[in-house]
Amino acid sequence: MIEVFAVLLVTALASSLLGVFLVLKGQAMTTDAISHTILLGIVIAFFITNDLRSPLLIIGAAVIGLITVYLIELVTASGLMKQDAAIGIVFTALFAASVILVSRYADNVHLDIDIVLMGQVLFAPLNRIELLGISLPYALVQLTIVFIINILFVLIFYKELKVTSFDPVYAAAAGISTTFIYYILMTLVSVTAVTAFDAVGSILVISFFVAPAITAYLVTKRLSHMIWLTLITAAFNSLLGCSFGYFTDISISGSVASVSLVTFLAVFFFNKNGWIRKTLKTRSMLRKI
């Protein structure tokens, strides 16, 4: 059970760290598209290698993730439709292609559609690797490496990420390559999502990317504080959701996603600038008027 929680925790931290900047850029739902369409990259790479542990799966997923982002940006830039509509058409087209390929050509392979969507983190410790003489879950090793890479990315490009997230026009005028930063971010989002795929499923991956960040955003608008609060919230949701799922014998991934929603709603309604306080304040002002 400790190893299961460790996998959940590292996945949550690696995903939510990048989720902060997706939320600030107003592109949280791009994560939904990427988390589904990268299945196409996994399938294509698997057909080439016939090895579910091949690093080419991550490369293929990252490439499809970038193609997804590029197509969404291309359709949006045309001015013919808004970003939400562009996400809808690109996401469904690429994900449908991956579902057809899996159901037609990979029926007997562990590229199961239900597992990909819902995830089963209890199985993560069964796939192990020897590292310095210590047997560890393969997913834990992979996600720890991804988490370290994400930390280095944020530390190295913190100033650029901060400026491009809050004022992309000023960033471009100051000579910061907003496109370069954006595509590095989206590449890491794709890599993080695919490494978490087999362990927790795409639904929980989306929750990890979005829920802790939007919860922190309701409390603070300072970037450094938002990052720390996001990581703390992600860890709290993982611990509570994992414990609840384990002791009630229900899906752990579903439990963590549900706890993330409850945490968000609690902050949304009851924090000092929450919905309840604002509603009461508005009614008080109307009575005075």
C-alpha positions as CSV (number, residue, x, y, z in Angstrom):
1,M,0.0,0.0,0.0
2,I,2.9,2.3,0.7
3,E,4.2,1.8,-2.9
4,V,0.8,2.5,-4.3
5,F,0.6,5.8,-2.4
6,A,4.2,6.7,-3.5
7,V,3.2,6.2,-7.2
8,L,0.1,8.4,-6.6
9,L,2.1,11.0,-4.8
10,V,4.8,11.4,-7.4
11,T,2.2,11.4,-10.2
12,A,0.3,14.1,-8.5
13,L,3.3,16.3,-7.8
14,A,4.7,15.9,-11.4
15,S,1.4,16.7,-13.0
16,S,0.2,19.5,-10.8
17,L,3.5,21.4,-11.0
18,L,2.9,21.9,-14.8
19,G,-0.8,22.3,-14.2
20,V,-0.2,25.6,-12.5
21,F,1.0,27.2,-15.7
22,L,-1.8,25.5,-17.8
23,V,-4.4,27.1,-15.5
24,L,-2.7,30.5,-15.6
25,K,-2.6,30.4,-19.4
26,G,-6.3,29.4,-19.5
27,Q,-5.5,26.1,-21.2
28,A,-6.5,23.6,-18.6
29,M,-8.7,21.7,-20.9
30,T,-6.0,21.3,-23.4
31,T,-4.7,18.7,-20.9
32,D,-7.9,16.8,-21.5
33,A,-7.2,16.6,-25.2
34,I,-3.5,15.7,-24.7
35,S,-4.3,13.1,-22.1
36,H,-6.5,11.2,-24.5
37,T,-4.8,11.8,-27.9
38,I,-1.4,10.6,-26.7
39,L,-2.9,7.1,-26.7
40,L,-2.5,7.3,-30.5
41,G,1.2,7.8,-30.1
42,I,1.4,4.9,-27.7
43,V,-0.4,2.6,-30.1
44,I,1.6,3.5,-33.1
45,A,4.9,3.2,-31.2
46,F,3.8,-0.2,-29.8
47,F,3.0,-1.5,-33.3
48,I,6.6,-0.5,-34.3
49,T,8.4,-2.0,-31.2
50,N,6.0,-4.6,-29.8
51,D,7.3,-3.6,-26.4
52,L,5.1,-1.8,-23.8
53,R,8.2,-0.8,-21.9
54,S,10.0,0.7,-24.9
55,P,11.1,4.4,-24.5
56,L,9.7,4.9,-28.0
57,L,6.2,4.8,-26.5
58,I,7.0,8.0,-24.6
59,I,8.5,9.6,-27.6
60,G,5.5,8.7,-29.8
61,A,3.1,10.0,-27.2
62,A,5.1,13.3,-26.9
63,V,5.0,13.7,-30.7
64,I,1.3,13.2,-30.8
65,G,0.8,15.5,-27.9
66,L,2.7,18.3,-29.8
67,I,0.7,17.5,-32.9
68,T,-2.5,17.9,-30.9
69,V,-1.4,21.3,-29.5
70,Y,-0.2,22.4,-32.9
71,L,-3.5,21.5,-34.6
72,I,-5.6,23.2,-31.9
73,E,-3.5,26.4,-32.3
74,L,-3.7,26.2,-36.1
75,V,-7.5,25.9,-36.0
76,T,-7.9,28.6,-33.4
77,A,-5.5,31.0,-35.2
78,S,-7.7,30.7,-38.4
79,G,-10.3,32.8,-36.6
80,L,-13.1,30.4,-37.8
81,M,-13.7,28.9,-34.4
82,K,-12.9,29.4,-30.8
83,Q,-10.4,27.3,-28.8
84,D,-13.0,25.1,-27.1
85,A,-14.4,24.1,-30.4
86,A,-10.9,23.4,-31.8
87,I,-10.1,21.2,-28.8
88,G,-13.4,19.3,-29.3
89,I,-12.7,18.5,-33.0
90,V,-9.0,17.7,-32.7
91,F,-9.4,15.7,-29.5
92,T,-12.3,13.5,-30.7
93,A,-10.7,12.8,-34.1
94,L,-7.3,11.7,-32.8
95,F,-8.7,9.8,-29.8
96,A,-11.2,8.0,-32.0
97,A,-8.4,6.9,-34.3
98,S,-6.5,5.4,-31.3
99,V,-9.6,3.6,-30.0
100,I,-10.2,2.1,-33.5
101,L,-6.6,0.9,-33.7
102,V,-6.7,-0.6,-30.1
103,S,-10.0,-2.4,-30.6
104,R,-9.1,-3.7,-34.1
105,Y,-5.4,-4.7,-33.8
106,A,-4.5,-4.9,-30.1
107,D,-7.3,-6.9,-28.5
108,N,-5.0,-9.2,-26.6
109,V,-2.5,-6.6,-25.5
110,H,-2.5,-4.6,-22.3
111,L,-3.6,-1.5,-24.1
112,D,-7.0,-1.9,-22.6
113,I,-9.3,1.1,-23.2
114,D,-11.0,0.9,-19.8
115,I,-7.7,0.7,-17.9
116,V,-6.3,3.6,-19.9
117,L,-9.4,5.8,-19.0
118,M,-10.0,4.7,-15.4
119,G,-6.6,3.4,-14.4
120,Q,-5.8,0.8,-11.7
121,V,-3.0,2.1,-9.5
122,L,-3.1,-1.1,-7.3
123,F,-1.4,-2.9,-10.2
124,A,1.5,-0.4,-10.5
125,P,3.7,-2.2,-7.9
126,L,3.5,-5.5,-9.9
127,N,5.7,-4.1,-12.7
128,R,9.1,-3.7,-11.1
129,I,12.7,-2.8,-11.9
130,E,16.0,-3.3,-10.2
131,L,17.7,-0.1,-9.4
132,L,21.0,-0.2,-7.4
133,G,20.0,-3.6,-6.1
134,I,16.6,-2.4,-4.9
135,S,13.4,-3.6,-6.4
136,L,11.1,-0.7,-7.1
137,P,7.8,-0.2,-9.1
138,Y,8.7,0.7,-12.7
139,A,6.0,3.5,-12.7
140,L,7.6,5.1,-9.5
141,V,11.0,5.2,-11.1
142,Q,9.7,6.7,-14.4
143,L,7.5,9.3,-12.7
144,T,10.3,10.3,-10.2
145,I,12.6,11.1,-13.2
146,V,9.8,13.0,-14.9
147,F,9.1,15.0,-11.7
148,I,12.8,15.9,-11.4
149,I,12.8,17.1,-15.0
150,N,9.7,19.2,-14.4
151,I,11.2,20.8,-11.4
152,L,14.4,21.7,-13.3
153,F,12.3,23.1,-16.1
154,V,10.3,25.4,-13.7
155,L,13.5,26.4,-11.9
156,I,15.4,27.2,-15.0
157,F,12.6,29.0,-16.8
158,Y,10.8,30.4,-13.8
159,K,11.1,34.1,-14.9
160,E,10.0,33.3,-18.5
161,L,7.1,31.1,-17.3
162,K,5.9,33.9,-15.0
163,V,6.0,36.6,-17.6
164,T,4.5,34.5,-20.4
165,S,1.7,33.2,-18.1
166,F,0.6,36.7,-16.9
167,D,1.5,39.0,-19.8
168,P,2.4,37.2,-23.0
169,V,2.3,40.5,-25.0
170,Y,5.0,42.1,-22.7
171,A,7.0,38.8,-22.8
172,A,7.1,39.0,-26.6
173,A,8.0,42.7,-26.6
174,A,10.8,41.9,-24.1
175,G,12.3,39.3,-26.5
176,I,11.2,36.2,-24.6
177,S,10.3,33.4,-27.0
178,T,6.8,32.6,-25.9
179,T,6.4,29.9,-28.6
180,F,9.6,28.1,-27.4
181,I,8.5,28.1,-23.7
182,Y,4.9,27.1,-24.7
183,Y,6.0,24.0,-26.7
184,I,8.5,22.9,-24.1
185,L,5.7,23.1,-21.5
186,M,3.4,21.1,-23.7
187,T,6.1,18.5,-24.5
188,L,6.6,18.0,-20.8
189,V,2.8,17.8,-20.3
190,S,2.7,15.0,-22.9
191,V,5.6,13.1,-21.4
192,T,4.2,13.4,-17.9
193,A,0.7,12.3,-19.0
194,V,2.0,9.2,-20.9
195,T,4.2,8.0,-18.0
196,A,1.2,8.3,-15.7
197,F,-1.2,6.6,-18.1
198,D,-0.6,3.0,-17.2
199,A,-0.6,3.7,-13.5
200,V,-3.5,5.9,-12.8
201,G,-5.5,6.4,-16.1
202,S,-6.3,9.5,-18.1
203,I,-9.2,10.7,-15.9
204,L,-7.0,11.0,-12.8
205,V,-4.1,12.5,-14.9
206,I,-6.5,15.3,-16.0
207,S,-7.6,15.8,-12.4
208,F,-4.0,16.0,-11.2
209,F,-3.1,18.6,-13.8
210,V,-6.1,20.8,-13.1
211,A,-7.8,20.3,-9.7
212,P,-4.9,21.2,-7.3
213,A,-3.9,24.3,-9.4
214,I,-7.4,25.8,-9.6
215,T,-7.9,25.1,-5.9
216,A,-4.7,27.0,-5.1
217,Y,-5.7,29.8,-7.6
218,L,-8.8,30.5,-5.5
219,V,-6.6,31.2,-2.4
220,T,-3.6,33.1,-3.8
221,K,-2.6,35.0,-6.9
222,R,1.2,35.0,-6.2
223,L,2.9,32.5,-8.4
224,S,5.4,31.1,-5.9
225,H,2.7,30.7,-3.2
226,M,0.4,29.1,-5.8
227,I,3.0,26.5,-6.8
228,W,3.6,25.5,-3.2
229,L,-0.1,25.4,-2.3
230,T,-0.8,23.4,-5.5
231,L,1.8,20.7,-4.5
232,I,0.5,20.6,-0.9
233,T,-3.1,20.2,-2.2
234,A,-2.1,17.5,-4.6
235,A,-0.3,15.5,-1.9
236,F,-3.3,15.9,0.5
237,N,-5.8,14.8,-2.2
238,S,-3.6,11.8,-3.0
239,L,-3.3,10.7,0.7
240,L,-7.0,11.1,1.5
241,G,-8.2,9.6,-1.7
242,C,-5.8,6.7,-1.6
243,S,-6.8,5.9,2.1
244,F,-10.5,6.2,1.3
245,G,-10.4,4.0,-1.8
246,Y,-8.3,1.4,0.0
247,F,-10.4,1.0,3.1
248,T,-13.8,1.1,1.2
249,D,-12.5,-1.2,-1.5
250,I,-13.4,1.0,-4.4
251,S,-11.3,2.5,-7.3
252,I,-8.4,4.5,-5.8
253,S,-8.1,6.6,-8.9
254,G,-11.8,7.5,-8.7
255,S,-11.5,8.2,-5.0
256,V,-8.6,10.6,-5.5
257,A,-10.4,12.4,-8.3
258,S,-13.5,12.7,-6.1
259,V,-11.5,14.0,-3.1
260,S,-10.0,16.6,-5.4
261,L,-13.4,17.8,-6.4
262,V,-14.5,18.0,-2.7
263,T,-11.4,19.9,-1.8
264,F,-12.0,22.4,-4.6
265,L,-15.7,22.9,-3.7
266,A,-14.7,23.4,0.0
267,V,-12.3,26.2,-1.0
268,F,-14.7,27.6,-3.6
269,F,-17.5,28.0,-1.1
270,F,-15.8,28.6,2.2
271,N,-12.5,30.5,1.7
272,K,-12.3,34.2,2.6
273,N,-13.1,35.3,-0.9
274,G,-15.4,32.3,-1.6
275,W,-18.8,32.1,-3.2
276,I,-20.7,32.2,0.2
277,R,-18.9,35.3,1.5
278,K,-19.3,37.1,-1.8
279,T,-23.0,36.2,-2.0
280,L,-23.6,37.4,1.6
281,K,-21.7,40.6,0.9
282,T,-23.6,41.3,-2.3
283,R,-27.0,40.8,-0.5
284,S,-25.8,43.1,2.3
285,M,-24.9,45.8,-0.1
286,L,-28.3,45.5,-1.9
287,R,-30.2,45.8,1.4
288,K,-28.2,49.0,2.2
289,I,-28.9,50.4,-1.2
